[in-house]
Amino acid sequence: MRVIDKIRSGRPCLSFEVFPPKTSDKFDSVKEATEQIAALKPDFMSVTYGAGGGTSEFTLNIAQNIEKKFGVPALAHLTCVSSTKEQVKAQIEKLKADGIENILALRGDIPQDFDRSKMEFHHASELIECIRQYGDFCIGGACYPEGHTECETLAKDIEHLKLKEEAGCSFFTTQMFFDNNILYSFLYKIRDAGITVPIVAGIMPVTNANQIKRITNLSGTFVPARFRAIVERFGNDPKAMKQAGIAYATEQVIDLLANGVNAVHIYSMNKPDVAAKIKENLCDILAQA
C-alpha cells in the first residue's frame, strides 16, 4: 500500500522509523526489535539507509520482512550523495523487484574527506527525478522546519523544498523538533510558497540526557526552556528521564493532532518499549475516525 494513501486517509496516522544494523552480527537483534514495533500495527514504518549504501541490503531485508510478515507498509530510505547514478539505479531496481512501493528520497550527509568533484547527485530533487524515471513509486522527502544546516536561510531552503515537490514528492517528513510552534510557523511559510503536499511531523522521544546533547550538536535543533528543565531535573535518573521523555513526546503528538497535523512519524531509535508506550498513550485518540 502507498504511504500517501495512509497519510491522506483523513484519520490520525502514526508511524515509526527504524534503522538497520551497521554489521551483520547485529542483524538478528535489530530485526527482532523492528518486528516488535511492526507488531504494534503502525500505519507505516520507515527504514533508514546507511551513508553510501553501506546497509542497503539490511534496509531491504527489514523493509521486506515488515511488509510480508506484518502487513505494515515499509518506506525504504534511499540516499544518493556518495553514490553513482548506476548504483542508485541498481538499488531502485532491487526495491522494485522486491515489491517495495514507497521510497524516502534523501541526499544524505556528505562523508568527511569526500571528493565533491565526483558527486553525480548534488540535491535530493535529482534523486527524486531518477526514481520517477525507473519506477512507479510513492516518493517522500525530508523537510527542515528550522532550515537545513547547510542552507543560508529558511526561505532558500523552502525554495529547494518546492523543487522537490515539483520533481515528484508526494509528502515530506520533518526533521525532529521540540517546539510545535516552530512547525506551525513553517507550515504557514511553505503553504504561502505554494507547497501543497502533506507534511508528516517527525517527533523524537528523548529518553536519556545524552541524546539531547547529540541532537543539538548535530542538527542545531532548538530546545525550549520547558524541555531543558525536564532534562536538567530528570537527566540523571534513567527511569524518570525515560518516562518524562515519552510524556513530552506524547504531549507534542496530541497537540499536533488537535491542530490538524494528522500524520506523525516517531523516531523510535529501535526501542519497542518506547514505541509501545506512545501508541498506548494515544490509543483512543488514534481510534478516531
C-alpha positions, 0 to 999 in steps of 0.5 A, spaced: 500 500 500 502 507 498 504 511 504 500 517 501 494 513 501 495 512 509 497 519 510 491 522 506 486 517 509 483 523 513 484 519 520 490 520 525 496 516 522 502 514 526 508 511 524 515 509 526 522 509 523 527 504 524 534 503 522 538 497 520 544 494 523 551 497 521 554 489 521 551 483 520 552 480 527 547 485 529 542 483 524 538 478 528 537 483 534 535 489 530 530 485 526 527 482 532 526 489 535 523 492 528 518 486 528 516 488 535 514 495 533 511 492 526 507 488 531 504 494 534 500 495 527 503 502 525 500 505 519 507 505 516 514 504 518 520 507 515 527 504 514 533 508 514 539 507 509 546 507 511 551 513 508 553 510 501 549 504 501 553 501 506 546 497 509 542 497 503 541 490 503 539 490 511 534 496 509 531 491 504 531 485 508 527 489 514 523 493 509 521 486 506 520 482 512 515 488 515 511 488 509 510 480 508 510 478 515 506 484 518 502 487 513 505 494 515 507 498 509 515 499 509 518 506 506 525 504 504 530 510 505 534 511 499 540 516 499 544 518 493 550 523 495 556 518 495 553 514 490 553 513 482 547 514 478 548 506 476 548 504 483 542 508 485 539 505 479 541 498 481 538 499 488 531 502 485 531 496 481 532 491 487 526 495 491 522 494 485 523 487 484 522 486 491 515 489 491 517 495 495 512 501 493 514 507 497 521 510 497 524 516 502 528 520 497 534 523 501 541 526 499 544 524 505 550 527 509 556 528 505 562 523 508 568 527 511 574 527 506 569 526 500 571 528 493 565 533 491 568 533 484 565 526 483 558 527 486 553 525 480 547 527 485 548 534 488 540 535 491 535 530 493 530 533 487 535 529 482 534 523 486 527 524 486 527 525 478 531 518 477 526 514 481 520 517 477 524 515 471 525 507 473 519 506 477 512 507 479 513 509 486 510 513 492 516 518 493 517 522 500 522 527 502 525 530 508 523 537 510 527 542 515 522 546 519 528 550 522 532 550 515 537 545 513 544 546 516 547 547 510 542 552 507 543 560 508 536 561 510 529 558 511 526 561 505 532 558 500 531 552 503 523 552 502 525 554 495 529 547 494 523 544 498 518 546 492 523 543 487 522 537 490 515 537 490 515 539 483 520 533 481 515 528 484 514 528 492 508 526 494 509 528 502 515 530 506 517 528 513 520 533 518 526 533 521 525 532 529 523 538 533 521 540 540 517 546 539 510 545 535 510 552 534 516 552 530 512 547 525 506 551 525 510 557 523 513 553 517 507 550 515 504 557 514 511 559 510 511 553 505 503 553 504 504 561 502 510 558 497 505 554 494 507 547 497 501 543 497 503 536 499 502 533 506 507 534 511 508 528 516 511 531 523 517 527 525 517 527 533 523 524 537 522 521 544 528 523 548 529 518 553 536 519 556 540 526 557 545 524 552 541 524 546 539 531 547 546 533 547 547 529 540 541 532 537 543 539 538 550 538 536 548 535 530 542 538 527 542 545 531 535 543 533 532 548 538 530 546 545 525 550 549 526 552 556 520 547 558 524 541 555 531 543 558 528 543 565 525 536 564 532 534 562 536 538 567 531 535 573 530 528 570 537 527 566 540 523 571 535 518 573 534 513 567 527 511 569 524 518 570 528 521 564 525 515 560 518 516 562 518 524 562 521 523 555 515 519 552 510 524 556 513 530 552 513 526 546 506 524 547 504 531 549 507 534 542 503 528 538 496 530 541 497 537 540 499 536 533 493 532 532 488 537 535 491 542 530 490 538 524 497 535 523 494 528 522 500 524 520 506 523 525 512 519 524 516 517 531 523 516 531 523 510 535 531 509 535 529 501 535 526 501 542 519 497 542 518 499 549 518 506 547 514 505 541 509 501 545 508 506 550 506 512 545 501 508 541 498 506 548 498 513 550 494 515 544 490 509 543 483 512 543 485 518 540 488 514 534 481 510 534 478 516 531 475 516 525 
